Amino acid sequence: MFQPIPARTAPIWSVAWMAVPQQPRRFSGSGWDGTGFAHHTLRQVVRVGSGGGAVRVRLSNRYGTAPLPVQVAAIARTVPGAGIRPATLRPLTCGSSVSFTIPAGVDLVTDSVPLRISPFESLTISMYLAGSAGAATQHTRAFATTFRAVGDHHADAVGTAFTETSQSWYYLSGIEVANVRPQPAAVVVFGDSIVDGFGSTANSDHRFPDELARRLVAAGIPHAVLNAGISGNRLVVDSAWLGESGARRFRRDALELPGVGTVIVLEGTNDIGLDGASPDVGEPPVRVTADQLIAAHRELIRQARARGVRVLGATLPPFEGCPFYSDKAEAERRTVNHWLRTSGEYDAVIDFDAALADPGNPRRLAPAFDSGDHLHPNDLGYTAMADAVNLADLNRGTRDRYGAYSPRTSWPAADSAR
């Protein structure tokens, strides 16, 4: 049981859930973010990876062009669908004000709310947006249902007013929890759509970070596992709608999060595949070589070491059969994977290539793990990825309220932790 935070005790905050903010999509009809919200209540359901005695919420208007007025917001425990448990409803305030405004270009953290949260608990965040702020900061691929109602329904116990749904998150970028004692250092999984969870079953939390979190709990060494993936993201190429490059966003979206001890990096497939501009991508090709990707990986390693964060690399899974496969792309993938396996520059390497490849044709995903597009794993594939992680390679300590690292005094041996 997680204790309430006593008065006059400085809490230790850590991130229990996150989604990386993205720019509004440029294709009309693809989501609610293009036109934004006015006189709407949003309900968004997330599952946290760690618990605590208090909670606060990260909201983002990072890519907005106008201030975002929040008339009222609240957090509560979830019931299936768009409903909530009304006895757990807590207002979310900013500067003790129920109504607040998030300036354009700004990320905001709400005031602390006393609410005991358990690991893997689902929480519902409701926001009534009375006035329009234009196009909305969002996370495109939630693989979870967001609900919308006309009017103020933030306190509704049942979800009947929420007649519209989306598969994206809007303005919501994180949940933080507070504890009295230091908690195990969090793991951030950083990368592209395979990190984001593309190909997993919606509303089932079967993304790779979710499966790794379950495995850590089953091993008796629970850690929050945070998802810093963006579908379509590239390591060295910036995009207006596939996100800033991994090299550019690594510090903000991984290293600077409170309580982080390990980052797993899985990125580079889209740099290799999209340099020929797949027809449905809608962006001009940008040539990226294996040498450029290796140089970018080395920069991520340098940044992580400077912050005292353990950093693990991951080999790029096979993708023969998908639209952007070519012999040249395969050669680049193999070059990057060879460097990852043999250079010794990452603190450790997770071999997703070996874990997911078809034994009869290692250029392709194994049929049992293929979501059907020959690029993204399915639920079983994401479980196989979690099984491929040597748990003893993860950070073995805790982070205190000042971010200082304390080594763990005991840890399962490498063989038993696998």
Summary of the structure (lengths in Angstrom):
residues: 418
radius of gyration: 20.8
end to end distance: 27.4
largest distance: 62.5
contacts: 1456
relative contact order: 0.14
helix: 22%
strand: 29%
